Amino acid sequence: MQKLPLKIGLIGVGFWGENHLRVFNQLGVLKIFCDLDKKLIKERKKEYPQVLATTNFSEILKDKSIKAVVIATPAATHYKLAKKSFKAGKDVFIEKPLALKIEDGRKLVSLAKKRKKVLMVGHLLHYHPAIVKLKEIIKKGELGEIRYICSNRLNFGKLRREENVLWSFAPHDISLILDILGVPKKILAIGKAYLQKDILDTTLTVLEFEKNQTAHIFVSWLNPFKEQKLSIIGSKKMVVFNGVKNELKSYSHRVKNGKNNNLEAIKAKGMVVKISLKEPLMEEARHFLECIKERKTPKTNGEEGLEVLKILNYCQKSIMKNKFINL
């Protein structure tokens, strides 16, 4: 008996969902997409006339030929949509964050296990060729002991009402930092809302780890220009990933004792690290399909998404109480 081709449904085709629409369509697995905005559906159908479309999520849930769903809707809807999808027997990919409440995240992880379904969270950085290479460099010990990590994720827009900039921008960096340094022991976060009441436009987070390691995450959607920079400082080398330029560079800066026992910083020329030109979102989508077909656990699975969700909640708590939060 011939095995039927894998088919998936996409929920949400807005700002980021449109990218999933393109990628999964190119992979030849997208059967239908869903959105509540009829005008938006009409626009997307012009570009993808061969793909079915609906405003009724239940149509996707009832279709037994659809084995998995991709959820690219506002974060507040993630839990409800994913829960219904699991109960309908679908594997699930959820754009970050996993959910807004820790308890909801736990329920989704538990439900996926109970139903023996794939649960993957869209922490895109892990699938970026530059980050894959960066992890290889760290694993080989080329940086030496990691001392601290600094991340800037800044832009002008896109402004949101459903979630603040911490929840919108920071999950990617939190996910990667947890993967490199583990779970922090202490968190301090500060933030300010300028445009909308109680919706933070800029936040600065400090994560403290064992072995005197720290990480700083600065996010803002009120910056005059776009910046995505991740710097990892080691005892042997420093590496910087520039997401805007799609460039990875290593620096062999060093410090030596100068005259009168004064420390002297010796700078070295940055060396470009060769990376592949694969599209991160396409690599992420391929990984999801591979996990479905082979019934294996994703790199960014539900448990990983839950850990990121916990850190986001601790950050929010720190901002509200204006003090360090001990984990």
N, C-alpha and C positions, 0 to 999 in steps of 0.2 A: 504494500500500500504506500503510495507516494505521500511524503510528508508535506503538509501545507506550509507555504511561506509565512514567516513571522509578520504580523501586522500590529501596529500600535495606534493609539489615539492621543491627540494632543489637546490639552485643556489650557486655553489662554493663548491668544496670538497677538498680544499687544507689543510693547516696547522690546522685551527680551524674548517673548514667545515667538515672535516673527523669525528670530534666528533659529529656534528649534524647528520651526516649520520648514525653513530652507534646508537645514541639515538632514533631518529625518526623511524629507522628501527625496533628497539626493541619494540617500541610502536605500531608497525603494521600499521602505517599510511603513510609511504613513498612509493609513486608510482614511482617517477622518480627523478634522479638528473642530473644536468647540469654543465658542465665546458668547457672552451675553450681549455684546455690542453688534447689532445687526449691520450697522454701517461698516464696521471693521471687517466683518465676515465678507461683505460684498467686495471690499477692497482686496482682501486676500484671495478671494475666488478668481479675481481677474488675472492674478499671477499664477495661481495653482488651480486651474479649472478641473483638472482630473482628480483632485482630492475632494472627498465628501466633506460637507460642513453642516453644523447644527448649532442651535442655541440651547439644546436640551442635553444635558450631561448624561441623563438616564439612557439615551440611545446608545452611548458608548458602553455603559455598564452592562446593558442587555445583550450586546453583540458578542457572542461567544468566539467569533473569529479573531477578535481583538484580545491579544494576550497581555498587553501592557499599556500603561498610560504615562504620559509625561505631563506634569503639573507645573505650569508657568504662569500662575495667577498671583494676586497679592498675598503676602504672607499670612494674613488673617484667615484666609480660606484653605490653607494647606492641610490642616488637620482634618477638617470635615471631608474634603475631597479625597484625600488619601485613605481615610477610614472606609468610605463607601467603595473605593476601588478595590481595596483588599477583600472586603466582604463579597465583592462581585467576582473574586478569583483572579484579579489582575496583578501583575508585577508593577512596581511603581518607581518612577523617577520624580523627585521633588526638587524644584529650584530652591536655593538657599533663602531663608533658613528652613530647617526641618519643620518647625512650628514656632509659635510665639511663647507658649507655656511649656515648662519642663515636663509637667505631668502629661500633657498631650503628646510630647515627643516620646516619652516612655511608652505610652499606650500604642503608638504607631510601631515602635520597635518590637514590642511584645506581640502585636497583632501580625506583623510580618513573619515572625518566628512561628507563631501558632499556625498560620496558614501556609507556611513554607514558601513564602514569596520573596522575591528580590526587592529590597528597599535601598535605593541609591539617592544620595543628596548631591546637588549641583555645586560642589566646591571646585570650580573650574581650574584654579591654579594648579592643582595636582596633575592635570592633564596637559599643561603647557610644556612644550619641549624644553624651554629654558629652565623650568622648575624641575623637570625630570632630570636634566643634566646637573642642575645644582645639587639635587639629592645624591646623585652619584659622586660628585666631588666631596660632599660632606662624609658620605659613607666610606670613601677611600682614605679619609683623614687628612686631605690636602689643606684644609683650613686650620687644622689643629683643634684646640679646644674652643668651642663656641662661647664667646663672651657676652655678646648681646646682638639683638636683631632690631632693626628700625624700619618701619614701614610708613610711607606716605601714600595715601590714596585720595587724591584731590581732583575737583572738577568744578565747573560752573553749571549746576543742574545735574541730573534731572531731579527736580524737587518732588517729594512724595507727601501724601497726606496719611497713608495707611501705616507708614513706619518711619522712624527717624533715620538719620544718616548712619548711626552706629549699626543698626540692623540691616541697612541697605548696602553699605560699603565694607564694613569690617569683617563679616563672616569668612571671606576668602583668606584674609591674612591671619585671622585667629586659627583657622583650620590648619594652615601651613605651619604656623609657629608651634601649635600643639604637636604636630607630627615630628618636628625637629627637636623641641625641648621638653616635651611631655606636658603634664598638667601643672599649672603654676600653683604656688603656695599662698600668694597674696596678689590682690588686684586693686588698683586705684584708677578711677576714671572721672574725668570732668567734661562738661559739655555746655553748650549755650544754644538757646533757641532765639532767633532774630526775626524770622519771617512769619512763623505760625506758632501760636501758643502751645507750649509743651511738646513741640516736635523739634528735636535738636538738629541744628544745621551743621554743627562742628563738634567733634569729640576728640579727646586725647586720652589714651589708655596706657597704663604702665602695668606690665605683668612681671612679677618677681618669681624666680624659680630657685631650685636648689643649686648649690655650687656657685652662688653669687652671680647667676645669669639673669639677664633682664631682657624684656622686649617692649618696644614703644610702638603704638599704632595711632597715627594721626589721620583722621578722615574728615572731609568737608565737601559740601556741594556749593560752597560760597567762595571758591577760590577763583582768581581771575584766569587761570589756565589749567589744563589737564596735566596731572602728574601721577604716575604710578611707579614708585621706586621702593625696592626692598633691598636693604643692605644687611649683610650678615658679616659680623666682625669676629674673626678667629684669632688665635694666638700666632698662627703662621701666615695666614692670608686673609684678605677681605674680598667679598664678592658682592657685586651690585647688579640687580636685575632691573632694567628700565623697561616697564611694560608699554610705554608710549612708543619708544623706539624699537621695541622687541629685541633688546640687546642684553647680553650677559657679559660682564667684564670682571676680571680678577685683578687684584692689586696686591703686590708684595711689599707694601709699606712696612717699615720696621722702626724700632726705637732703640737708640744706643746711648750709652753714657758719654756725654761730651765733656767739655772743660769744666773744672770745679764741680764735678759730679752732677752737672745739670743734664737732664734728659734731652735728647735731640731726636726730632722726628725726621726720618729719611724717607722721602716720597719716591715711589717707583711708577713707571708708566703703566697705565691700565692695559691689560691684555684682553682682547676680545675672545670669548670662548665660543667655539663653533657649535651652533644648534641647528636642528632640522627646521624646516619651514612648514611643518604640519599644523593645521588649524586646531587649536585647543578644543573648541566646541565639537568639532568633528571627531576628535580623539575620544572625548568624553562620551559622545553618542555611541561610537563603536564599542566602547567598553561596556556600556549599559546593555547593548544587544548581545555582546559576548557573554555577559553574566546571565542573561536570560536563557540563551541557548545551552550554555554549559552548566547552568544552575550553580554558579559560584558566587562568592561574596565580593561585592564591589570594593574598590580601594576606599571610596568615600561612602561607606555603608551607613545604616541607621545609627549604630552605636557611635560612630565618629561624628555624625550629625548631631547626636544628642549631647556629646561633650562640648561641641561648639555652642549649642543652644544654652547649656549651663553657663558657659563663660559669658555669653551675651547678657544673660539675666543677672549675673554677678556684677557685670559692668554697669548695667542699668541701676542696680541697687546701690552701687558705689556713688554714682552720679547723684542719685536722690538723697543719699545720706551724707554726701560730701566727705567720705572717709574711706580708708583702706578696708577691704573685705578679705578676711582670712578664709581660705578654703579648707 
